[in-house]
Amino acid sequence: MLMLGLTGVVQAEKSIRIGWTAWSDAEFVTKLAARILEQELDYDVELIQTDIAPQYQGLSTGDIDIMLMSWQPGTHADYIEKLGNKLVNLGLLYTHARLGWVVPAYIPESEVSSIADLKNAQVKDKLDDTITGIDPGAGLTRLSKQAIEDYGLDYELQISSGAGMTAALDRAIRRNEWIVVTGWSPHWMFGKYDLRYLDDPKGVLGSFERVHAVARKGFYQDDIEAAGFFSRMQLPIDDLQAAMYDAQESSYEEAVTRYIDNNPERIRYWLTGEL
């Protein structure tokens, strides 16, 4: 888009379209980036909320400029394999992320410590033959379906959303009921509840993951300022998880404000590359 500057010279308006899904980590990181781009670099930021599959498709067609939630190497491997030659990886946002099946800590480890333990008839009955999942297009959903098959489990994977999963978890914990949810770290629920991951001896759900900023092809050439910002934007996972919990206790807008106020040197590095 073009606009008339104060000098009368026609200037290009700086705009960017960021794709995101309503997962707590993606929401915080995306809204943090948007705030900084708007306030410090004068960008017009459009946040496009959609599922993972349409985000990758949007990047491949140029309808979305960037997304800040590409889980690699395992979780989004199918998308990268299919569309990777139409995408550009701008770098790590955070490391030591992971996926898994999660239970409240009050469920005895002596009865359920591993995904394999879910085959036990009494355990299955207490869980109502159900694993509570998230979005249908999520990599975690694909891997969870594979886990049900590989472990020979006679369970229904209940497709929901990130918000739906945490609502079901909260409801079960308030009632002291048994529940298994498909979960990931970082997530604010680990700050609010006493939870644990089930062991995955077959390794179906993968090991530790890295979360990357991935852009459409040509984004770096079209907007080196924004691309440079995203290539430097990295957060320690413990800081991110604390900020996500802060957002749940207040709001994402307030948590973003506090994070910016409390980390001026880090934000300056993201903006300028100066240590």
N, C-alpha and C positions, 0 to 999 in steps of 0.2 A: 504494500500500500504506500502511496506517496502523499506527502503533506508539504505545505509551504512554510519554510522556516522564517525566523525573525528577520533574516537578511533578504528575504524575497527569493532565495534559492530553493528549488524543489528538493526535498530530502526524503529518503526512504524511512518510513516509520518502522521502528524495531518491534517485531512481534514474534511470538513463539507459541507453538501448540504442544502441550505436554500431556501425554496419555497417562492415565492412572486407574487403578482398581481400588475399591474400598477395602483394602487391607490396612491395618493400623500402621505398619511400617511405611508402606507406600504413601499413605495419606500424609504422614508427618513430613517425610523427606520431600515429597512433591510440593506441599504447601510452604515448606521452608525455602525451597529453591525459588518458587514463584514470588514470595515476598521479597527476597533479596534482589531478584531480577527487576522487579517493579520499582522498588524504592531506591536501589543503589545504581542501577544501570538503565532505568527509564524504559523498560520493556512493557509492551502490552502482552500479557500472558493469558492464554486461553487454556483452561484445564478441561481435558476431554476424558470423562469417566466412562469406562467400558471394560469388558472382560479382557482377559489376557490374549486370547486368539485374535479378536478384532484389533487389539493394539499392535501386535506384530504385523498383521495385515496392513494396518494404517501406515506403519513405518515403511513397509515395502512399497506402498503406492505413493508415499509422500504426503498423505493426508494428515499424518502426525509427524512432528519434528523429532521428538525424543520421548523416551520412557525411562523411568528410574527404578525399574524392578525386574530386571532380567536375571533370573536365578540360573547360575551356571556352576559346574558343567552338566549336572544331571537333570534338574527339575524342568528346565525349558529346552532340553536337548532336541526334542522333536521340532520345535519352532526354529531353532538355530540351524538345524540340518536342512530344513525345508527352505528357509528364507535368508539364511546367513549371508549370502552373496549380495543381498539387497540392503544390508544393514551395516552400520559402523559402530564398533565398540569404543566408547570414549573413556572407559576405565572403571576401576573399582569404586563403589560407594561404601561398602563395608564387607568384612569377612566374617568367618565363623558363624555364618547363618546355617540353619539346619531345618530339616523336615522330620516329622515323625508322628506317631500316634501317642496321644497324651491322655493321662487319667488323673483324677484327684488323688492326692497322697493318702487319703484315708482308705482307699482300696488297698487291702493288705498285699504287700509284695509276695508273701508266701502263697497267695492265690493267683495273682496276676503280676508277673514281672516282665513277661515277654509276649510278643504278638502270638507266638505259638500257644501260649496258655489260653487263648481265647477259644480254642477248640473244646475245652472242658465244658461238659453239658451244663454244670451248675453255673459256671461263669457266663456262658451264653444266655442262660435264662435270666440272670440278674441284669444283663445288658440289653435284654429284649431283642436279641438277634440284630442289633443295629450299631453301626459305626456312623457318627455324626460328621458329615463332611462340609465342604465349602463349595465354591463356584464350579459349575460343570466343566469350564474350560481351563481350570487351573492345572498346572503340572502335578501338584500334590494329589489332585483327584485322579489323574491318570495313574500315578504310582500306587495310590491306595487301592484302586481296582486290581492292579497287578499283584499287590500284596494279598488281597483276598483270594486270588486265584492260586498264587504260589504257596500260600500256607494252607490251602484247602479249607477255607473258612466258609461256613454256611451263614453269612451275614449279609444284611442289606446296607449298602453305602448310601446314607441319606444325603442327597444333594441339597445344598442350602446356599449360604454365602458366608463370608467372614463374620458379619454381624449376626447372622442366624446361628452360626456355630457357637459364638461366645454367649449368646442369649440362652441357648440350650445348656451350655456348661454352667452358667450362673444359676439357672433354674434347678439343675440337678444337685449342685453343691448346696444350695439353700435347703433342699429336701433331703440331703445326705444320701442321694441315690447314686448308683453306679452309672458311669458313662465313659465312653471312649470317643475322643474327638480327633480329627486330623488337624495337627497344629504345626507351628513353625516358630523359630526364634530368628530375629527378635519379635516379641509380641508383649503387649502390656499385660496380658493375662498372667504371665509369670511373675509380675510384680504384685498383682492383686490376690492371686490364689496360690495355695501350696499344691504344686503339680509335679508330675514326673513323666518322662518319656518311657514308653515300653521299649525293651530291647528288641532289636531287629536282626536276629542271627543270620538271616539270609541276605541281609543288606539290600532289600528291595527298595527301601525308601532313600537309599543313598547315605552319604556321609556329609561332612561339612561342605557348605556351598559358599559361593561368592556372589554378591549382588552387584550388577553392573549398570551403568548408564549406557543405553543403546540408542543410536540416532538413525535417521533416514540417511541414505547415501547422498552425499553432496552437502549435508548440513554443515560440516566443518568448513568447507570452502565458501558456503553462503554466509556463514555467521561465525567468524573465528572468535569473536568476543564471547558469545554465549558458549560455544564449544569449549573454549579454554576454561571458562568458569566450571562447566560440568566435569571436565577432565581433572580438575583439582579438588572437587567436592568429595571429601571422604570423612566419615564419621566413625569413631570407635563404637563398637556394637553396644557396649555397656552404657555409653552416653545416649545412644539412640533409644535403647529400651527404657531408660529412665525418663526421657522426654516423652515417649509414647504413653507411659503411665501417667505422667503429668497431664498430658492431653485428655486422658480419660477422666481424670479427677477434676479438670477445669474445662478446657476446650482446646482444639488444635490451634486456633488463632492465638490464644494466650500462651500456650506452650511454645509456639514458634517465637513469639515476642521474647519470652524469657530465655530461650536458647540463644537468640541473637544477642541479647543484652549480656549474657554470661560468657559468650565466646567471641569477643571482638577480634582477637588475633587470628583465630581460625577463619572467621568470615573474611577478614582482610586478605588472608592468603588465597582463599577461593576466588576473590575478586581480582587480585593483582598479581598473584604468584610470588609475592614478596614475603619472606619469613620474618 
